[in-house]
Amino acid sequence: MSVSFWITAGLLSLWAAFAFFRLHIKRSIRNNRARILRDLAYNGHEEPTFLGFFHPYCDAGGGGERVLWTAVRYVQHEFNDVICAIYTGDIDVSREQILLRVKTSFNIDLDARRVAIVYLKKRYLVEDGRYRDFAYPSR
């Protein structure tokens, strides 16, 4: 068999693997989206847009969290069909507790039906102590 046969076979195998992976990702996204809409009891007239915010410590109560929740409030005020998904590593706190803390700490009212909390189980992967080699040289 010639070299061109093996190149073609390899490319077809890569294409098939990519197509399978793409279908798997699409199905996973569709299932996660449906689960979030079901959990939020979303009953909007049109299909919502999801806007994700990555904040591993969204329940810490500091200045960065105030910026996060102010941005979420602004998005909710300006866009009625947007659901804000907050990706956080605060797995020991419920969604209701997080939203209550936002209300009591920052006096920010949010539409709870349009805030989804997505819990990250491997927050340690984004912590600064894990990547000391990539930190600023002046530290």
N, C-alpha and C positions, 0 to 999 in steps of 0.2 A: 504494500500500500504506500502511496506517495505521501509526501509531507503535506500537501494541500488538503488531503483527506483528514489528517489529524488536526490541522488548523481549523478546518470547517467543523469537525466534530467537537473540538474544544470550544469554539465560539457558540455553537448551538447549545452545548451544555451550560455555558455561562448565561446565555440568554434564558434558558429554561429555569435555572436557579434564580435569576433576577425576577422573572415573571412570577414564580411561586412566592418569593419573598415579598414582592409588591402586593400580591393578592392577600397574603397573610397580614400585612400592615394595614391595608384598606379595611379588611374585616375587623381587625382589632380596633381601629379608629371608629368605625361605625358602631361597634358594640359598646365601646366606652362612652361615646357621644349619647347613645340611647340610654345608657345607665344613668349618666349625669342628668339628662332631661327628665327621666323618671324620678330620680331622687329629689330633684328640685320641684317636681310637679309643675313643670313648665306648660303653660297653656296659651302661648302666644299664637297669633294668627299666621305668622310667617316663620320660616325656618331661621333660628337664631344664628348669629355669628359668635364664635368663641374667641375670646382674647385672653391669652395666657400671660400671667405675671409670675416670674420665678423669684421667690423670696424664701430661702431655706429657713429663716427665723421670723416668720410673719407675726408671731405672738410675743415677741420680746418686749415690745412697748417703748422702743426708742425712736430716735428721729428718722431713721430709715424706714421704719414701719409706718410712721405718720405720712411720709411721702407716698408710700405704697397705697395706703387706704385713701389718701386724698386723690390720687390718680384714679382709683377704682370709683370713687364717688363722682368724679368728673366724667368718666366714661358713662356711668349709669345716667347721669343728668343729660348728657348730650346725645346718647344713642339708646333708643328704647329696645332695640332687638339684639343687644349684645349681652352675652353671659361672660362674666369675668371668672376665669379659672386661676386660682392661686395655687401654685406648686410649692409646697412647704414640707419641711422635715419635722414639723411639730406634731408628731404622731400621737402624743399623749394628751392632746387637747381636741375636743370635739368642735365641729363647725359652729355650733351655737355658742360655745364658750369663746371662740375666737371673735365672733361678731359682737358678743356682749362686751368683751374687753375693748374692742374698737370704739364702741359707743361710750363706755365709761371713761376710758383713758383719753381719747382724742375728741370726744363729742362729735363723732362723724356718723350720720345716719345713712345706712345702706339698705338697699332693697335685697333682702336675704334670698328672695326667689331668683336673683340674678347673680349670685356669688356661689361658685363651686370651689370646694377645697379638694385638691388632689394631693394625697399624702405620698411623700417620697420616703421609701424605706431605707435608702442608702445615702443619707445626708452626709455621712462622713466622707464620701467621695469628693465633696465640694468644699470641705473645710480647709482653711489656709495652712494649718499645720501639716497637712498631708503633702504639700508641694513646696517644701522649703527651698529646693533647688531653683525654682522658678520665681522666688520672691525677689523683691528689690535688693540690689547689692548693699544698699545703705542700712539695711536692718540689722 
